[in-house]
Amino acid sequence: QVQLVESGGGLVEPGGSLRVSCAASGRASSIYGMGWYRQAPGKQRELVGVTVPDGTANYAPSVSGRFTISRDDYHHTVTLQMNSLRPEDTATYCCVADATSGRYWGQGTQVTVSI
């Protein structure tokens, strides 16, 4: 089993920046992929970006160039740096980890972009 705990998030004005982090515990050494999804009220969950075992990150077109995912395999953490935030980025951001035993989800952290 893998447990994921997110931190960060909060309220930011349009154009601002925010960082959210996720720490894995349990059988974290079995993780080969980590990333982020988000879900806005009334909308389906969507991919933000994920990292693959070679460290490469793939992003959704809506966030490419504005968001950056960093992964630390030694500490089993993944961080999402969000720049040039827009009101439409408002959502609950969830960490996801793919391990040999399956896919695991964090509880999510709220990001609100508003004046």
C-alpha positions as semicolon CSV with decimal commas, in nm:
position;residue;x (nm);y (nm);z (nm)
1;Q;0,000;0,000;0,000
2;V;0,101;0,357;-0,068
3;Q;-0,029;0,662;0,116
4;L;-0,021;1,008;-0,041
5;V;-0,053;1,336;0,148
6;E;-0,076;1,671;-0,030
7;S;0,020;2,009;0,111
8;G;0,009;2,363;-0,014
9;G;-0,272;2,510;-0,215
10;G;-0,488;2,804;-0,114
11;L;-0,613;3,130;-0,262
12;V;-0,415;3,328;-0,520
13;E;-0,495;3,615;-0,754
14;P;-0,496;3,569;-1,131
15;G;-0,143;3,581;-1,268
16;G;0,003;3,462;-0,942
17;S;0,194;3,148;-0,851
18;L;0,136;2,863;-0,613
19;R;0,305;2,537;-0,524
20;V;0,150;2,211;-0,409
21;S;0,344;1,911;-0,289
22;C;0,274;1,544;-0,231
23;A;0,461;1,305;-0,006
24;A;0,435;0,929;-0,043
25;S;0,475;0,678;0,237
26;G;0,424;0,308;0,287
27;R;0,561;0,105;-0,004
28;A;0,683;0,422;-0,173
29;S;0,985;0,245;-0,322
30;S;0,747;0,056;-0,551
31;I;0,630;0,380;-0,718
32;Y;0,732;0,427;-1,081
33;G;0,511;0,718;-1,180
34;M;0,375;1,024;-1,000
35;G;0,171;1,320;-1,106
36;W;-0,133;1,539;-1,061
37;Y;-0,496;1,549;-1,163
38;R;-0,753;1,815;-1,086
39;Q;-1,130;1,841;-1,063
40;A;-1,331;2,159;-1,075
41;P;-1,688;2,178;-0,939
42;G;-1,932;2,026;-1,183
43;K;-1,658;1,900;-1,414
44;Q;-1,484;1,570;-1,473
45;R;-1,144;1,499;-1,329
46;E;-0,869;1,588;-1,573
47;L;-0,501;1,520;-1,605
48;V;-0,263;1,802;-1,514
49;G;0,063;1,617;-1,569
50;V;0,250;1,300;-1,485
51;T;0,611;1,188;-1,464
52;V;0,734;0,862;-1,606
53;P;1,024;0,650;-1,473
54;D;1,288;0,831;-1,678
55;G;1,185;1,159;-1,513
56;T;1,009;1,303;-1,816
57;A;0,693;1,499;-1,740
58;N;0,396;1,514;-1,974
59;Y;0,143;1,795;-1,933
60;A;-0,209;1,873;-2,039
61;P;-0,216;2,138;-2,314
62;S;-0,409;2,374;-2,087
63;V;-0,119;2,395;-1,840
64;S;0,185;2,334;-2,060
65;G;0,435;2,618;-2,026
66;R;0,279;2,741;-1,702
67;F;0,300;2,440;-1,470
68;T;0,607;2,234;-1,381
69;I;0,620;1,898;-1,206
70;S;0,929;1,806;-1,007
71;R;0,988;1,464;-0,863
72;D;1,227;1,356;-0,586
73;D;1,256;0,978;-0,581
74;Y;1,486;0,979;-0,277
75;H;1,227;1,151;-0,061
76;H;0,930;1,009;-0,257
77;T;0,779;1,350;-0,321
78;V;0,632;1,526;-0,621
79;T;0,576;1,901;-0,648
80;L;0,356;2,100;-0,882
81;Q;0,472;2,457;-0,942
82;M;0,192;2,663;-1,094
83;N;0,266;2,999;-1,255
84;S;0,050;3,249;-1,443
85;L;-0,257;3,107;-1,275
86;R;-0,599;3,169;-1,424
87;P;-0,947;3,155;-1,271
88;E;-1,014;2,839;-1,474
89;D;-0,730;2,666;-1,287
90;T;-0,951;2,669;-0,977
91;A;-0,997;2,306;-0,871
92;T;-0,911;2,039;-0,621
93;Y;-0,567;1,908;-0,710
94;C;-0,499;1,541;-0,637
95;C;-0,168;1,362;-0,632
96;V;-0,153;1,024;-0,806
97;A;0,109;0,750;-0,781
98;D;0,145;0,443;-0,997
99;A;0,314;0,158;-0,813
100;T;0,363;-0,210;-0,881
101;S;0,060;-0,278;-0,661
102;G;-0,170;-0,035;-0,842
103;R;-0,269;0,332;-0,865
104;Y;-0,307;0,542;-0,552
105;W;-0,470;0,881;-0,494
106;G;-0,425;1,156;-0,241
107;Q;-0,722;1,330;-0,078
108;G;-0,664;1,651;-0,269
109;T;-0,588;2,013;-0,191
110;Q;-0,793;2,311;-0,299
111;V;-0,651;2,577;-0,530
112;T;-0,863;2,886;-0,586
113;V;-0,767;3,157;-0,834
114;S;-0,971;3,469;-0,774
115;I;-0,946;3,841;-0,712
